[in-house]
Amino acid sequence: MNALLDLQRRFQAHVLGSAPPLADAVDPPGADASTRLRIYVDAYRLRLIDVLGNDFPGLRWLAGDDGFDRLCRACIEARPSQHFNLRWYGAALADFLESGGSERPELAEMARFEWNLTLVFDARDEPIVTEADVAALAPEHWPAMQPRSHGAIRRQRCRWNTAAIRAAIDRGAAPPVAQRLDLAEERIIWRRRRDVRHRALEVDEAAALDAIGDGATFGDLCELLCGWHAQEQVALRAAALLRRWIAEQWLTALLAV
């Protein structure tokens, strides 16, 4: 058993490119040992590239087929898979590009955006707040009520027209040329039932979401929104945001403190 375990470890190290040739462990019949071992070395990389191509269609379009292949191979050499399940390898590609794996910042942004899309799709189900839950809340509890956001939500600051490119690809349309935005936008990515969506956040809405992530109450939100709206309008704005978040299934609880 120890000999088998040692052979398996040597074979894995060889496939990952971190060990010397393994020709001494290959039976002589058929093709030469190096050729036969190369089949496994290449197959490992091709399988990872195939999986990444499915998860990152926008990145593949931006980089081109050859460029995408080169990026993936560079990532595989720099960051070997650490999971038995290939589904999670995409995180390595996004991290690799963000840490300098490419000189094109739009590629790193697209990789992170597309990885967030997959994380939202796979996030576990949680309870969803409904209009009925709001109606059941006594008026005196509103100021101290604490909304809680759904765990499937992701946020990303985009400096390129990343979302427009990916949306066009999802529709089967010709994507626009990559362009840097005049103003960076805060985008939110979420899942409504099994449908993954994304849109830009308004500045006050983004601040309000940050606040509820820190435990803000409805009263706190009203006070925060005074930074953008007249005092007589903040309660209406806070209620409108709450209604929108419920409709989009962003909230998992309304805690009455």
Disulfide bonds with the S-S distance in Angstrom:
none
